[in-house]
C-alpha cells in the first residue's frame, strides 16, 4: 500500500506552507485575546454563581457556562489562523462581527463599560481589517470569486 496522498481534480490543493504574514499572526493574537477574555468572564460568572451570592444563581451559572462555550469559537479560530488553516478565517470573522453589537451596547452604557466598549470595537475592527487583507487571504489559500482553476 502506498502512503502517498492522492488528489483528485475536484479536491483543491492545500496552500504551500510558507512564512506566516505578520497580519495573520496579529489577527490570531486578537482572536485569542477575545477568546481568553470570554473564558475569563465565563469562569468568573460561574464561580460567582456557585460560590458567591448573586441575585439569580441559576442565571449566573448559565451565563458562565454560555460564555465558556462561546470562548471556544475565537480560541479555535486563533489556533487555526496560526496554523494557516483555511477554515479558520470564517469563525474569526464571525466572532468579530458578533463583537461589534456588543461593543455598541457597551458604548451606550453610562458606566465604566464605555472604555470596554471602545476597546472591544477597536479590536473587532482591527481584526476584520487584518482578516480581509490580501496577504492574509493569500497565506490561507483563499481565492476570490471567479478565480477558478482550469480543470482538464
ZILIN-V52510 format. One record per residue. N is the residue number from 1. OMEGA is omega in whole degrees, 0 to 359 (* if undefined). NEAR is the number of other C-alpha atoms within 12 Angstrom. Layout:
n: (N | N)
omega: (OMEGA | OMEGA)
near: (NEAR | NEAR)
//
This chain:
n: (1 | 2 | 3 | 4 | 5 | 6 | 7 | 8 | 9 | 10 | 11 | 12 | 13 | 14 | 15 | 16 | 17 | 18 | 19 | 20 | 21 | 22 | 23 | 24 | 25 | 26 | 27 | 28 | 29 | 30 | 31 | 32 | 33 | 34 | 35 | 36 | 37 | 38 | 39 | 40 | 41 | 42 | 43 | 44 | 45 | 46 | 47 | 48 | 49 | 50 | 51 | 52 | 53 | 54 | 55 | 56 | 57 | 58 | 59 | 60 | 61 | 62 | 63 | 64 | 65 | 66 | 67 | 68 | 69 | 70 | 71 | 72 | 73 | 74 | 75 | 76 | 77 | 78 | 79 | 80 | 81 | 82 | 83 | 84 | 85 | 86 | 87 | 88 | 89 | 90 | 91 | 92 | 93 | 94 | 95 | 96 | 97 | 98 | 99 | 100 | 101 | 102 | 103 | 104 | 105 | 106 | 107 | 108 | 109 | 110 | 111 | 112 | 113 | 114 | 115 | 116 | 117 | 118 | 119 | 120 | 121 | 122 | 123 | 124 | 125 | 126 | 127 | 128 | 129 | 130 | 131 | 132 | 133 | 134 | 135 | 136 | 137 | 138 | 139 | 140 | 141 | 142 | 143 | 144 | 145 | 146 | 147 | 148 | 149 | 150 | 151 | 152)
omega: (179 | 178 | 178 | 178 | 180 | 178 | 177 | 179 | 182 | 184 | 179 | 178 | 175 | 180 | 178 | 181 | 179 | 179 | 180 | 179 | 179 | 179 | 179 | 176 | 179 | 178 | 178 | 179 | 179 | 177 | 177 | 177 | 177 | 178 | 179 | 177 | 177 | 179 | 179 | 178 | 179 | 178 | 179 | 180 | 181 | 180 | 179 | 178 | 181 | 187 | 183 | 178 | 179 | 177 | 180 | 181 | 181 | 180 | 179 | 180 | 179 | 178 | 179 | 179 | 179 | 179 | 179 | 179 | 179 | 179 | 181 | 183 | 179 | 179 | 177 | 178 | 179 | 179 | 178 | 178 | 179 | 180 | 179 | 178 | 184 | 184 | 189 | 182 | 180 | 178 | 179 | 178 | 179 | 179 | 182 | 179 | 177 | 181 | 183 | 176 | 177 | 177 | 179 | 179 | 178 | 179 | 179 | 183 | 176 | 184 | 179 | 179 | 182 | 176 | 177 | 178 | 178 | 180 | 180 | 179 | 180 | 180 | 182 | 181 | 178 | 179 | 179 | 178 | 180 | 184 | 180 | 178 | 181 | 179 | 180 | 181 | 178 | 180 | 179 | 179 | 180 | 179 | 179 | 178 | 179 | 181 | 182 | 177 | 175 | 178 | 181 | *)
near: (4 | 5 | 5 | 6 | 10 | 11 | 10 | 10 | 11 | 12 | 11 | 18 | 18 | 19 | 19 | 16 | 17 | 14 | 18 | 25 | 25 | 18 | 28 | 40 | 28 | 25 | 42 | 42 | 30 | 38 | 46 | 31 | 31 | 38 | 32 | 25 | 23 | 30 | 27 | 23 | 25 | 27 | 27 | 24 | 29 | 28 | 23 | 24 | 23 | 22 | 15 | 16 | 16 | 17 | 12 | 16 | 19 | 20 | 18 | 26 | 27 | 22 | 26 | 27 | 27 | 22 | 27 | 28 | 22 | 29 | 30 | 29 | 32 | 41 | 31 | 30 | 38 | 38 | 29 | 28 | 40 | 33 | 24 | 31 | 30 | 31 | 23 | 32 | 39 | 26 | 31 | 44 | 32 | 22 | 40 | 38 | 26 | 23 | 33 | 27 | 19 | 23 | 26 | 23 | 21 | 22 | 21 | 17 | 16 | 12 | 12 | 12 | 18 | 19 | 19 | 25 | 25 | 24 | 23 | 33 | 29 | 21 | 31 | 35 | 27 | 27 | 39 | 33 | 24 | 30 | 43 | 26 | 22 | 18 | 21 | 34 | 30 | 27 | 31 | 36 | 26 | 29 | 21 | 13 | 7 | 8 | 9 | 11 | 14 | 9 | 9 | 6)
//
